[in-house]
């Protein structure tokens, strides 16, 4: 059970004060009856709620997939730069969502956005072993020695040893290399720093997969949509299966 004013405020109908005035004006019905008490307790998933005669659809969480553009930061607020939350319509901003993990300012690609804190924690925590796959372009030739370095766990400039990762070479020639990188962590500038440890530089970076979710190529950079039910189930199943795998190793 939740207070009516809280439910309406969370759905973007205004502040608690504005919602209180809305209810007092007779604009809100619960189960077919006009209500005047904005503090009444309701079950938003079972009770029928109408505002100005229009039934509202209540949901506690939102789950979005975005093709993050370059120049936008993965944060809820920033004093200087535009954030991924700034790109969302108000109907989603009212849920106070946040990015799942982060992509660097100049990194593009798949970014999940939600207000489900529990799922967020399980998706970004290394102990749950959820793969994040990146397409990267490197300024030098990537070779078998680099692949083995990733498999062993690269030591970064601050002496942190990364968990084992996977490096797959798409092509490599005198002009540089195109590769896929799979990691399960999200340290600051991690992919770039891993290649820097190998005396190479990332010149382009794009996340193309998170768990079992692929980047929707139909989304232009800066565009987003809600996850389908199938995609959401894949995310939840992935973190559940990874948990089971971890328990079997104990």
C-alpha positions in Angstrom: 0.0 0.0 0.0 1.2 3.5 -0.8 -0.1 7.0 -0.4 -2.1 8.3 -3.3 -0.2 11.6 -3.4 3.1 9.7 -3.6 1.9 7.5 -6.4 0.6 10.5 -8.5 3.8 12.5 -7.8 6.0 9.6 -8.9 4.0 9.5 -12.1 4.7 13.1 -12.9 1.4 14.8 -11.8 3.3 17.4 -9.8 4.8 17.9 -6.3 3.0 16.6 -3.3 1.4 20.0 -2.8 0.3 20.2 -6.4 -1.1 16.7 -6.2 -3.0 17.5 -3.0 -4.7 20.4 -4.9 -5.4 18.2 -7.8 -7.2 15.6 -5.6 -9.2 18.3 -3.8 -10.4 19.7 -7.1 -12.2 16.4 -7.7 -10.0 15.4 -10.6 -9.1 12.0 -9.2 -11.1 8.8 -8.9 -10.1 5.5 -7.2 -12.2 2.5 -8.1 -14.8 4.7 -9.7 -15.3 7.0 -6.8 -14.1 10.6 -6.5 -11.6 11.1 -3.7 -10.6 14.2 -1.8 -8.0 12.7 0.6 -4.6 12.7 -1.1 -3.1 10.9 1.8 -5.3 7.8 1.5 -3.5 4.5 1.1 -4.1 2.5 -2.1 -2.6 -0.5 -3.9 -1.5 1.1 -7.2 -1.2 -2.2 -8.9 -4.7 -3.4 -8.0 -6.8 -0.2 -7.6 -8.1 1.6 -10.6 -7.0 5.2 -10.6 -8.2 7.9 -13.0 -7.1 11.5 -13.4 -9.5 13.8 -15.3 -11.3 10.7 -16.4 -8.3 9.0 -17.8 -7.0 5.8 -16.3 -3.4 5.9 -15.4 -0.9 3.0 -15.7 1.2 2.6 -12.6 4.6 1.0 -12.5 7.3 1.1 -9.9 10.3 0.7 -12.2 11.3 1.7 -15.7 13.9 0.0 -17.9 15.4 1.8 -20.9 18.1 1.0 -23.5 19.9 3.9 -25.0 22.4 4.3 -27.8 24.6 6.8 -25.9 26.1 9.5 -28.1 29.5 11.0 -27.8 29.9 14.1 -25.6 27.3 13.1 -23.1 28.2 11.9 -19.6 26.8 8.9 -17.9 25.4 10.6 -14.8 22.2 11.8 -13.3 23.5 15.4 -13.0 26.6 17.4 -14.1 27.4 21.0 -13.6 29.0 21.4 -17.1 28.0 18.7 -19.5 24.7 17.2 -20.7 23.9 13.9 -19.1 22.1 10.8 -20.4 19.2 11.7 -18.1 18.9 15.1 -19.8 18.1 13.2 -23.0 15.0 11.5 -21.5 11.5 12.8 -21.8 9.9 14.1 -18.6 7.6 11.1 -18.4 10.7 9.0 -17.7 12.7 11.6 -15.7 10.0 11.7 -13.0 11.1 8.1 -12.0 14.5 9.5 -11.0 16.4 6.9 -13.1 20.1 6.4 -13.3 22.5 4.8 -15.8 23.6 1.2 -15.1 27.3 1.6 -14.8 28.8 4.2 -17.0 30.3 4.9 -20.4 33.1 7.5 -20.8 32.1 10.9 -22.2 33.6 10.0 -25.6 32.4 6.4 -25.6 29.2 5.5 -27.5 26.8 2.6 -27.5 24.6 0.5 -25.3 23.6 2.0 -22.0 20.9 0.7 -19.7 18.9 3.2 -17.6 16.6 2.3 -14.7 15.5 3.2 -11.3 15.7 -0.5 -10.1 18.6 -0.3 -7.6 18.7 -4.0 -6.9 19.0 -5.0 -10.5 21.5 -2.2 -11.1 23.8 -3.5 -8.4 23.7 -7.1 -9.7 24.4 -6.0 -13.2 27.5 -3.9 -12.5 29.0 -5.8 -9.6 31.9 -7.9 -10.8 31.0 -10.8 -8.5 27.9 -11.4 -10.6 30.0 -11.9 -13.7 27.9 -10.1 -16.3 29.7 -9.7 -19.6 30.0 -6.2 -21.2 31.2 -6.4 -24.8 32.9 -3.5 -26.6 33.9 -2.9 -30.2 37.2 -0.9 -30.3 39.5 0.5 -32.8 43.2 0.5 -31.8 46.0 2.6 -33.1 48.5 -0.3 -33.4 48.5 -3.9 -34.4 46.9 -6.2 -31.7 48.4 -9.7 -31.6 48.3 -13.0 -29.8 50.5 -11.7 -27.0 47.8 -9.1 -26.2 45.1 -11.8 -26.2 47.0 -13.7 -23.6 47.6 -10.6 -21.5 43.8 -10.0 -21.4 43.2 -13.6 -20.4 45.7 -13.4 -17.6 44.4 -10.1 -16.2 46.0 -6.8 -17.2 47.6 -4.7 -14.5 46.6 -1.0 -14.8 48.7 2.1 -14.1 47.5 2.2 -10.4 48.6 -1.5 -9.9 45.1 -2.8 -10.0 44.9 -6.2 -11.6 41.8 -6.6 -13.8 39.8 -9.7 -13.8 40.5 -11.9 -16.8 39.0 -10.5 -20.0 38.6 -11.6 -23.6 40.1 -10.0 -26.6 39.0 -11.0 -30.1 40.8 -9.6 -33.2 38.5 -8.7 -36.1 41.3 -7.4 -38.2 44.8 -6.0 -37.7 47.1 -4.4 -40.2 49.6 -1.5 -40.4 46.9 1.0 -39.9 45.8 -0.4 -36.6 43.3 -3.0 -35.4 39.6 -3.6 -34.9 38.7 -5.8 -31.9 36.0 -7.0 -29.5 36.7 -6.7 -25.8 34.7 -8.6 -23.2 35.0 -7.6 -19.5 33.0 -8.0 -16.4 34.1 -4.9 -14.5 33.6 -1.2 -15.0 36.7 0.6 -13.7 37.3 4.2 -14.7 38.4 4.3 -18.4 39.1 0.6 -18.0 39.2 -0.6 -21.6 41.4 2.4 -22.6 43.7 1.8 -19.6 44.0 -1.9 -20.4 45.3 -1.1 -23.9 47.5 1.7 -22.5 49.2 -0.9 -20.3 50.0 -2.7 -23.6 51.4 0.5 -25.1 48.4 0.9 -27.4 45.7 3.5 -27.7 41.9 3.2 -28.1 40.8 5.6 -30.8 37.1 4.6 -30.9 35.0 2.7 -28.4 31.5 1.4 -28.6 29.6 -0.9 -26.2 27.6 -3.4 -28.3 26.4 -5.8 -25.7 25.4 -5.9 -22.0 24.7 -9.4 -20.7 22.5 -11.0 -23.3 21.2 -7.6 -24.5 22.5 -6.4 -27.9 22.6 -2.8 -28.9 19.5 -2.0 -31.0 21.1 -0.8 -34.2 17.8 0.9 -35.1 18.4 3.4 -32.4 20.3 6.5 -33.6 22.9 7.9 -31.1 20.9 9.7 -28.5 17.8 7.7 -29.0 16.3 5.2 -26.5 13.4 3.0 -25.9 11.9 0.8 -23.2 13.3 -2.7 -22.9 11.0 -5.4 -24.1 9.7 -8.0 -21.7 11.9 -10.6 -23.4 15.0 -8.4 -23.0 14.2 -7.6 -19.3 13.8 -11.3 -18.6 17.2 -12.0 -20.3 18.8 -9.5 -17.9 17.2 -11.0 -14.9 17.8 -14.6 -16.0 21.5 -13.8 -16.7 22.2 -12.4 -13.2 20.3 -15.3 -11.6 22.2 -17.9 -13.7 25.5 -16.2 -12.9 24.6 -16.3 -9.2 24.0 -20.1 -9.4 27.2 -20.6 -11.3 29.1 -18.7 -8.6 27.5 -20.8 -5.8 28.4 -24.0 -7.5 32.1 -22.9 -7.5 32.0 -22.3 -3.7 
